Amino acid sequence: MNIPLTSRRALVASAAAALLALAGCVTPQVEDPQGSALTAQQLGLSGVATAPAPAGWWKAFGDPQLDRIVDDAIASSPNLQAALARVRSAQALSQSVGADGSPSLSIDGDASRQRLSANYIVPPPYGGHTYWVSNLGANLSWDLDFWGKQAAQLDQARGAQAASELDVEAARLALAGGIAQAYIDLHHAWVLSDIAERQLAQREQLLKLTQQRVATGLDTQIELKLAEAALPQARNAQLQAQSTRDLAVHRLAALAGYGTDRYAGIGRPQLSLDAALPLPDAVPMDLLSRRPDIVAARLRIDAAMAGRTAAHAAFYPDVSLKAFAGVQAIGLDNLFDGDSAIFGVTPAFHLPIFEANRLRASYKNATADLDGAVAHYNDAVLNAVRESADQLTLGASLAQQIEQTQQTLDASQAAYRLAQKRYGAGLSTQLTVLNAESQVLQARRDLAALDAKLVISRVTLLLTLGGSFDPAALSAQAGAQPADTATHKPS
């Protein structure tokens, strides 16, 4: 049927109007983000900015065994290997998304032996006979990305990749810190074992003294039985201290990636507990840019924003360009003749008309992901500030407690020595000696526990401040910005 030109133009205009009307139905609903990222000013961070801790900060303790264990753990930790695997996965995703935005070229060919219909588009003498039908061609396809959807998807993938790389830094920092803390616990367990051995030796000495006094008639069987009963109690305390020490070895070995065959190789720590660690007196103003986990959370906000941009761009038509060139022939002998050449160029577009619900749901989900990323970031920075302030307060309090406990220990030791002399001279009772001894031992335990807590608190503070993570490394990452100076207002 031959349609007049004016009718064809009217038909095209009507179709275009219908398409525009339908397209108007596919519009994103108003879906504004609900939150914004907290800034350093909002968190009250006003302390002096501080430099990162030196690489290998744990070496300040001066213990070669600790250095070796940390190195072994970083080389073989399952948690660290899992974080590195996530980085490789994110890198592959970025590469895949980046490839989607590039022109794709493929070469396709086929040859089939077939009978051609005599009543179809191939005229005689070919129609009605059997021939080889061959095709060989190159096909080009390129999404022009008019609305920036693919660019936003690439930004999202790259942001996730950068965040996963920072997760590795956070895992490495946590691993080194965890081993240092476990090593301090092992040192504390050895000190408690020493105290238990001294207690046992003192109880044995007291028993001998009591036996001598009973033999000379200065004490009765009551004092002797009390001295004998105290001896197994001291042995039990020694056994408990030894088991605590062994459990500390097991924990440390697990963190380092060691098996049971390495337990015996972990000797007594030789820590310098008063090692100087670079710690501030107040929560620093650059806290948010010093912690890899917080910077990673910030990058995930940027990635979520890019994902929301991509979801918004999906409401608009996809415009692409397709082209092909090759040869096509009936029969193999003339496949590469000049007259067998074929080529064509096809601009194409895809307009999402009846996909409104799906697109709006996707856009709503992307906005929810952005709100979730912001909430996660805010929770992380609030915890970081609290943890840092807690450790500063705890460290100052522990230092004062150590000073007071040292005074208690000095006085208790003097009282114990005096009680021993008076008991030996018959001027005091055995109960006085036992009470004085108990006070000395308890003061020693308290002091050892406080010393360990103080060093662990200092290590924990170093970790909460980002350890040796250097924010300057972010300069190599495209699109990264300092997390403590940027204000996030999702759009």
C-alpha positions, 0 to 999 in steps of 0.5 A: 500500500502506497501511503501519501507523503503528508500521511506519512509525516502525520503518522511520524508526528503522531508517533513522536508525540505519543512517545514523548507523552509516554516518556513523560510518565517515566520521571524520577519521583522526588526522593531526597537523601535524609542525612549528611555526613558529620564534619570535624567542626560538628564533632568539636575536634579542635586539637592540634593536628598530629603526624602519623605514627612511624611505620613499624611503630611496635618496634619501639618496644625493643623486642625482636620476637614481637617484631618477628611475630608481627611480620609473620602475621602480616605475611600470612593472616587469613583476615588480611588475605581476605581483605586483599581478595576483596580488593582484587574483586573490586578491581575486577569490577572496576575493570568490567564497568570501565569496559562497558563504556568503551566501544566493543568490536567483535568478528563473527563468521559462519558457513552453512550448507543449506537448500535455498527456497525456490519461493523466497527472496533468493531468485533462480538459479540459486533458489531451489538448490543447495549451496554453502551460505557464508558470512564474515564480518566485524561488528562495532557497538558503542553506548554514547552515554549521553546522560552520564550513567556509565560514567557514574557507574564507573565512579561508583565502582572506583569508589568501592575499589578505593574503599576496599584498598583502605580496608586492607590498611585498616586490617593491617593496622588492626592486626599489628595492634591486636598482636601488640596487645596480645603480646602485652597480655603475655608479658602480664601473664609472665609477671603473674607467674613470677608473683605466684612463684614468689608467693610459693617460695614465701609460703615454703619459707614461712612453713620452715620458720613455723616448724622451727618455732613449734620445735622450740615451743614458741608456736602450737600445732594450730600455727603449723597446720595453718602454714601447711594449708597455705602451701597447696593454695600457693601451688594452685595459684602457680598452676593457674598462672601457668595456664593463663600464660599458656592460653596467652601463647595460644591466642598470640599464635592464632593471631600470628597464623601459627599452629601448635608446633610454634607454641614452644617457640614463643618465649618470654616477652622482653618488652620495654613498657615505658617505650615512647609512642607518639600520642597526643594529649587531646583528640586531634582535629585531623582524626577523621582523615587519619583513620583508614576505616573512616576514610573508607566509609567516606569513599563509600558515601561518594560511591553511593552518590555515584550509584544514585546518579546512575540510577537517575540517568537510567530514566533517560534513553540509552543512545548507542551506535552500531556498525558492521562491515564484512562479506556475505555470499552464496558459495565459498569461492566468491566470498571475498569478491568485491561485490560480496562486501556488506556494511551499515551504520545503525544509530539506536536508542532505548527509551524506558516507557513501561519500566517506570516502577522498576526504575523508580524502585531502583532510584529509591534503593540507590537513595536508601543506599546513600543514606545507609552509607552516610549513617555508617560513616557518622556512626564510625566517626562518633565511635572514633571520637569516643574511643579516642577520648576514652583512651586519653581519659583512661591513660591519664587515670591509669598513670595516677593509679600506678603512682598510688599502687606503687606507694601501696606496694612500697609500704606493704613490702616494708610492713611485710619485712617488719612482720617477718622480723617480729615473728622470728623474734617472737614479738608477732603472730603468724597471722600478722605475717600472712596478712602482710604477705597477702597485701604485698602480693595483691599490690604486686598483682594490682601494679602488674595489671595497671602497667599492662592496662596502661600500655594496652591503652596507649596502643589502643589510642595509637590505633584509634588515631590511625596508627601509621596510616598516612592520609597523604597516600590518598593523593594518588586516588582520583576524586579523594578528598580529606574526610574532616574538611568536606561537608556532605550534602547529598543531592 
